[in-house]
Amino acid sequence: MPTGYADGAEVYREAYCRGLTPDPELWVDEWADEYMRIPRDTGAAEPGKYRTARTPYAREPMRCLSPAHPCKRVVTKVASQLMKTQIALNWIGALIHMAPSNILTLLPSIGLAKRVSSRIGKTMDATPELKARVAANRSRDARNTIDTKEFEGGTLYATTAGSAANLSELSARYVYGDEVDRWDVDVDQEGDPIKLAEARGSTFGRNAKFYFSSSPLIKGASRIDDLFMMGDQRHYYVPCPTCGHMQVLKWESLLYSSDFSTVHYQCAGPECDVLIEEHHKAEMLAKGEWRAHAQGDGETVSFHLNALYAPLGWHSWVMLAREFEEAKRAQDRGDLEPMQVFYNTRLAEVWDSAIEQTKAEVLQARALQEDYVLGTLPVGALALTASVDVQANRLELMVMAWGAGMERWVVDHLVIPGDPADERTWALLDDRLKIRYRHPCGVSLGILATGIDSGGHHTHEVYQFTRVRRWRNVFALKGASKPGRPVIAQRPSQVDVTWKGQTERNGAELWIVGTDTAKDWIYNRYSFETGPGALHFAKDLPDEFFQQCVAERKVARYVKGYKRIEWVKSKAERNEALDLMVYNLAMANFLGLHRYGEHDWDKLRQALAQASLFDQGESPPARPQAIESDSDDQEDEDTSPPPAPIKRNDPPPPPPPAPRAGSQPMQRRSSNSGYLKRR
């Protein structure tokens, strides 16, 4: 007689018998073909029963994710909307059904984590084998929420990778990390989130399994690319329908007409010139196979796939060709972002804007055609600025000449060895900043303004050096990597300076430099060979200098899930030359050179020509000597040792006599030393 109450004994017997029944011994792809259902309410293009045959390239990654496979880590560097998330859903479903344990799902932002968790929940509801094992979704039941889903044998956690607590508070046998290139670089200053995530499975030993997927972003800073290189680097080979030659589909072999009416893929076979039409792609994908290109670390299996492999009815070759041409037109207008998106999301390749920008080899070849060397001035030079980069064991100095229309020449670049904590190192720099450079017309030019980077470990040494030389336009600078900032601020900030154990409040000035704006200005003019804005290099600069000039790239990065356009460099590259050019540009803007019109530049030319009439016949000294120092600095100079050798290809030219007052260019700003007045 029915009572309306659940029969506890019957529930117990059903659970007991189900526990005794062996789990189905299936590979993940086999399980997905038999059990997985794609829910209609997720907006999927092809809802219903899942079929691996629709995307044959997804079969092997799912096999590798199976608990029976010996690999520890599976990596998919794949174009968007191809297979990454669906593979993860199939894997999670197979684990819940066949090998339950804790599962940790990590996304770059909490918003994306909620969306993926919602998709997982809808998939569980649409798949009967999963719905029977996952706790029911009740309003007062904490076992099935947006970020936690309990099932028989374990729990699924969906959260963000941006918190160290999320990566350390639980143990999980299986870890799925999605869009890892958009994760934070350092989570709460506790290290790489990839290593923190994998540490959650350390207690499971070889039974742990990790799956990382993402479209790549930036060359030299792409986690998914690093993980892919750790593995065996598998690529999907498909046969030509005519000759049968097995090949990897590459973007360079896609040929199309200007109106996109015909789009073909050129076979890579050595004796085949067939143009493959896209309707053959279904047959090609079905007969394809993954082939490894490297040995790998023995634990990681990695896969790479671009959008040319998208099944028929998805993203076609015509659509790809149109996207590329649109990105190319935007690139011609100076907007590189659409091309980066195409590389990342369609070709699944890391973006290196250096591919599209001026190469270091081009700048070096241009330098060899110049007719001046380090330490000399070209005819067009009208004003000089200098910049200093402070490193742990040296100071690097660059002197730049400016001409009409902000045309530039790198006229000096040298290294002053020594510890920046030692006053003698700064005394050597002070001597160098006083040296004058002879112009071809016979006039000697001095440095009008100097900017010194204060952002390193010797901030107060920079403050002390600049605070007593403000009257010589020697300034402490600090870069601010924020879009829209001016090249140099309108006014300095007052900062405290600590020197020899004593702190003086507001004792020094600090000028903020908009490095993003400055780098945009510099990079946009690398292609100019002559005229306003062009940059010239002394012919005897070292090879490494030109590599440093183009060491950074402007890319789109994701910080806490939000897009940010910024300048980055790879881990191993040096960028001191670029930083020095940025600070020289800041000093030119301080002097107001960027506001000069043709009339102002003509005044400077006339001043040089007039001064040269008085300087004719004077012979320079035989050795380089600094101009006589001022009394304000004499106390420090008297106690300094003789200058040490300075690393540079050639010694500076002998400085000529001091120029007439008329040869000095106009200055738009002036700086008076309040510190000296107090003394």
FENDA-V299909 format. One line per field, one symbol per residue. burial: # if it has 9 or more other ideal C-beta (glycine too) atoms within 8 Angstrom, else .. A space follows every 50 residues. Layout:
burial->???
This chain:
burial->..........#..............####.###.#####..#.......# .#..############....#.#######..#################.# ##########.###.############.###.###.....#..#..#### #..###########.###...#############..#.....##.##### #..#...##################.##############..#.#.#.#. ..##.#...#..#####.#..#.###.#.###.##..#.#.#...#...# ###########....###.#####.###.##....#############.# ####..#..#..##.##..#.#.#####.############..####### ####.#############.#...################.########## ####.#.##############.########....#.###...#.###.#. ...#..#################.##.#....#######.#...###### ########..#...######..#.###################..#...# #.###.######..#....#...#.##.#...##.##......#.#.#.. .#####..##..#.#.#...#.#.##...
